[in-house]
Amino acid sequence: MSQLLMFLDAWTSFVRLFSEMNVIVAVLFILGLVMCVVEIFMPGFGVFGIGGLVCMALAIILRMTDNGDGWMLLYMLLITAIVCIVCFFVLSNIANKGKFGKNSIFNVESSVPVTRTEGTGDFESLVGQQGVTINDLRPVGQARIGNTVVEVMSANGFIEAGNKVKVIKVEGNVVTVQAVKK
């Protein structure tokens, strides 16, 4: 029986929340929600976001001082959270697909070229060539391949300095070598 009374009390508070709400509270609450949505799409110094939160908080405070109760506070906080979350997800999906998608906040491209940067050497031409290790490869060290000293990595562990090696693969700037059998 007490659960039924609690449910009726909660329902009555929900109905009173909207039926007894004055115009100033409603305008502040809606204005706050709109300002938060604007902040999502026009990020900056947070003027709209902070202003929206202040408007919503002011609306909640005004509503609570005008014969409000705990249930009304809970409902207003839940409505605020749900509307903000739904607006964020719905509008961000629309923005990614529509004209808002060109906004810098949704630009996820890398500023670095996907293929190779200017500072990365092109070692693809070394595949198949032979050279001599300058120092021990444990498994990384240096080898002279042609007239060039290159940072290399051993494919199968330790290789002593002065041994012949062959380039077996290149991935980016990682040159992998293996010892040449004598």
C-alpha positions, 0 to 999 in steps of 0.5 A: 500500500505504501508503494502505491502511495509513493507512486501516486505522490511521484505522479502528482509531483510530475503533473504539478511540475508542468501544470503549475510552472510559471512562464519565466521558469519555462522560458529559462529552462528551454533557453538553457537547453537551446544554449547547450545545444548551440555550444555543442556545434559552436565550441568556443569559450563556453559562453553558450554552454555555461549560460545554458547551464546557468539558465537551467539551474536558475529555472530549477531553483525558481521552480523549487522555491515556488512550492516544489518538492524532491520529486520535482527536483529529480524530474527536472534533473532527469529531464535536463540530463536526458534531453542533453544526452539525446540532443548530443547524440542525435545532433552529432549524427546529423552534423556528421552527415550534413552541412555541419559535418564540415565544422572543424570539431568533426574533422578527424583527418590526420595532419600527417600524410598517410603514406610517408612523411618527408623526414622518413627515408625511402628504404624500399630500394634496399630490399635484396641488397647485401651489406656489412654490419658496423656494430653488433645487432642485438637485434638493432644496430647499424649496417653499411649497405652500398655507400649508406649507413642504415639503422637495421634490425636483425630478423633472427637475433644477435649478429656480430659486427663485421658479418654480411647481412641481406635486407629481407624486408622494409616496413616504413623506416624499419629495415630488417636484415638476416645474416648471409650464410658463409 
